[in-house]
Amino acid sequence: MPGARHAALAPHDEYWDWLAVALFLLVTVDLLTTLGATARFGPGAEANPLVASLLAGPTWALVGANVLAVVAAAGGFSLVLRALAQASTRTRVLLAGAVETWLGLLVAAGLLVFANNLAVVVHGASLL
């Protein structure tokens, strides 16, 4: 079937959608809930020492670090998808499975970070 073969060899554009969801959770939602927790409990409520040091400075530095993380993630992911597109069919299947697992773990981590930050904002205590 030419359609099935083409689908198996086509770039996995939907992976960008999953990366966008993961980055939204891990960057945007994390940044907003971190700022909310900081406004309520101060920078001492932040467990990550890098983020705590950024919270001590101007807000633009924290936002800039987050933007830099998104650019780095997108650039690295673009390289992974390029390797996926150029791989042999068997390697592509294995690599696609690894990418899907990684994206699923990223989304799960983003949900965990969101839940933890929300717990800090609402209850003043981390879930971890």
WOKAPE-V785805 format. One record per backbone hydrogen bond with DSSP energy under -0.5 kcal/mol. NH is the residue of the N-H (numbers start at 0). CO is the residue of the C=O. E is the energy in kcal/mol with one decimal. If there is no record, write none. Layout:
NH,CO,E / NH,CO,E
This chain:
4,0,-2.1 / 5,1,-2.6 / 6,2,-2.4 / 7,3,-2.2 / 8,4,-1.5 / 9,5,-1.3 / 12,10,-1.6 / 14,11,-1.5 / 15,12,-1.4 / 16,12,-0.7 / 17,13,-1.7 / 18,14,-2.5 / 19,15,-2.5 / 20,16,-2.1 / 21,17,-2.5 / 22,18,-3.0 / 23,19,-2.4 / 24,20,-2.3 / 25,21,-3.2 / 26,22,-2.3 / 27,22,-1.0 / 28,23,-3.0 / 29,24,-1.0 / 30,26,-2.8 / 31,27,-2.6 / 32,28,-2.7 / 33,29,-2.5 / 34,30,-2.5 / 35,31,-2.1 / 36,32,-2.6 / 37,33,-2.6 / 38,34,-2.4 / 39,35,-1.6 / 40,36,-3.4 / 41,37,-2.1 / 44,41,-1.8 / 45,42,-1.7 / 48,46,-0.6 / 51,47,-2.8 / 52,48,-2.1 / 53,49,-2.0 / 54,50,-2.5 / 55,51,-1.1 / 56,53,-1.0 / 60,57,-1.2 / 61,57,-1.0 / 62,58,-2.5 / 63,59,-2.8 / 64,60,-2.2 / 65,61,-1.9 / 66,62,-2.5 / 67,63,-2.6 / 68,64,-2.0 / 69,65,-2.0 / 70,66,-2.4 / 71,67,-2.5 / 72,68,-2.5 / 73,69,-2.7 / 74,70,-2.5 / 75,71,-2.6 / 76,72,-2.5 / 77,73,-2.2 / 78,74,-1.6 / 79,75,-1.9 / 80,76,-2.6 / 81,77,-1.9 / 82,78,-2.3 / 83,79,-2.3 / 84,80,-2.3 / 85,81,-1.6 / 86,82,-0.8 / 86,83,-0.6 / 91,87,-3.2 / 92,88,-2.0 / 93,89,-1.8 / 94,90,-3.3 / 95,91,-2.9 / 96,92,-1.9 / 97,93,-2.0 / 98,94,-2.7 / 99,95,-2.7 / 100,96,-2.2 / 101,97,-2.6 / 102,98,-2.8 / 103,99,-2.3 / 104,100,-2.4 / 105,101,-2.3 / 106,102,-2.4 / 107,103,-2.4 / 108,104,-2.7 / 109,105,-2.5 / 110,106,-2.3 / 111,107,-2.2 / 112,108,-2.8 / 113,109,-2.4 / 114,110,-2.7 / 115,111,-2.7 / 116,112,-2.9 / 117,113,-2.7 / 118,114,-2.1 / 119,115,-1.9 / 120,116,-2.6 / 121,117,-2.9 / 122,118,-2.9 / 123,118,-0.8 / 123,119,-1.2 / 124,118,-1.0
